[in-house]
Amino acid sequence: MAHNLVIFGPPGAGKGTQSAAIKEKLAVFHLSTGDMLREAIKNETETGKLAKQYTESGKLVPDEVVIKIVEEAVSPLPADKGVLFDGFPRTLDQAKALDAMMDKLGRGINGCISVAVPDEAIVSRLTGRRMCPACNLIYHITGKPPKTEGKCDVCGGDLIIRKDDNEEVIRQRLDAYHAQTAPVIGYYKDKGLLKEVDGTRPPAEVSQEIIGMF
Ligand code: AP5
């Protein structure tokens, strides 16, 4: 059976890191709304122009905008391979919209992996993050440094610091998480789909636990 999963957690919990590690093992497509929005901003599309002000100030992009890009991304995917939704849903309305779109496609969500990390660990994770804008690979200056400083191990391109990885915006993202996103945990718990993992352990241990759940 194809796994259609949500990977859930606060900013910097390790959703992107875990998605990269588990997508092949679980044979799923990886759809990250953060990556899709950054791509749209880079390409200066209408969606990108609208999303920029929200992402750069750490606020959530309006539901209708995000729901539309997810629906457009998921609809053409073959149903015999699962999908890992990373960073979506982030509000209860997005969670309900995801169920409706998956229903329409004859698919369903089989699990929500909630990666738990306390707020105090988040700031140092995110201020030390570096990212390859071409491969979307994620590094950390001390936890996961690239082989050559400032260069992606895979494509050799220059690593960047995300515009929203500064302390003021990180605090705003955490506020948005607690106010608007955390309630989504209850939505999946009530459906019996919630699987919680402790995200404070080394990334490989976290991945092993997630893979073992499915
Ligand atoms: P998005 O890109 O989704 O950002 P986020 O949720 O804030 O999550 P991050 O990408 O910052 O962190 P992550 O959990 O993936 O952690 P990572 O693996 O990189 O969204 C950005 C913005 O887009 C939002 O603020 C919003 O404006 C908008 N947006 C996106 N989706 C939206 C939606 N559905 N609705 C509305 N708006 C939306 O790891 C972080 C760092 O920690 C790395 O350096 C990594 O090396 C390190 N690390 C990872 N795991 C570990 C570990 N186990 N131990 C130690 N270090 C670790």
Residues whose N, C-alpha, C, O or C-beta is under 5 A from the ligand:
A	BS01	AP5	G9 P10 P11 G12 A13 G14 K15 G16 T17 Q18 T33 G34 D35 L37 Y54 T55 G58 K59 L60 V61 V66 G87 F88 P89 R90 R125 L126 G128 R129 R130 I138 Y139 H140 G143 K144 R173 G199 T200 R201 P202 P203
